[in-house]
Amino acid sequence: MSHRLLGIVSNRRVLRLGVAAAVAPLVLAWPGAGAAAEGVGVAAPVASTAPAPAAPSRPPPAPGPRAHLLLDTSLTVVAGGTALGLELGLSSLARPSCPCAAAGVNGFDRAAIDWNFHAGIPLSDVAVGLAIAGALAGAWFAADTRDAAVGDALLVLESTALAALLTEVVKIGVSRPYPYMYRSDVAPDKITNGSNYASFWSGHTATPMAAAVSFAAILQRRQPRSAWRWVAWVVGPALAIAAGLLQMSDANHFPSDVLTGAGVGAFVGYGNIWLHER
């Protein structure tokens, strides 16, 4: 009798193991069965808890000055328009003071009175155009985005307009005769025309210098490791100086006019960029 009972119990254990082996895969495959599987000592697959990759963020803005579109456009238009108006009104705004004697000119400037290279003035105009156009084009194409290109070109144009306005105000205030006015053969109609009394300082030097230095300063900040920044610092200012020297070559400016114009233009150009970084 006892042997029969042991056989029955043994058969039942075998049956239970067989049923468990058959049902276990179904239980594990059922959703949410991970916790139940732990009860029978079987590991359930665990869902991944790794965070999803973050969406790519916009790159930070490039270092450098920032233009305020409305404010800087308005200032550029007002300064440029006022400078143009003053230039057109020089004949009546500047104060005639000749006949003038060459002996009244300081030794540093006196030699310019007799210089007479007639191609100097048109060539000077070309140099001014190249310097300003080059600075504007450089500011546009060196920028990383369209918004930066518009802002940088606007700052170059603003520096040019501010330098032009400051130049015209000082020209009228000083009313210095041009070098050719110190010659003995000056025509009488020139003596009474105020447009011949606007020598100080050289606008042909100050305005392109402001544009060139503005662009060079912008490029220095936008691309501090670029070799082109040295080209910008050399070529643009050299064109501005060349424009002033060509004016001198036809007795249209004194050396002190050109040097002062170069300094003022550089100050305005660099200062305007510096102010837009604050």
Secondary structure by P-SEA (a helix, b strand, c coil): caaaaaaaaaaaaaaaaaaaaaaaaaaaacccaaaaaaaaccccccccccccccccccccccbbbbbaaaaaaaaaaaaaaaaaaaaaacccccccccccccccccccccccccccccaaaaaaaaaaaaaaaaaaaaaaaacccaaaaaaaaaaaaaaaaaaaaaaaaaaaaacccccccccccccccccccccccccccccccaaaaaaaaaaaaaaaaacccccaaaaaacaaaaaaaaaaaaaaaaccccaaaaaaaaaaaaaaaaaaaaaaac
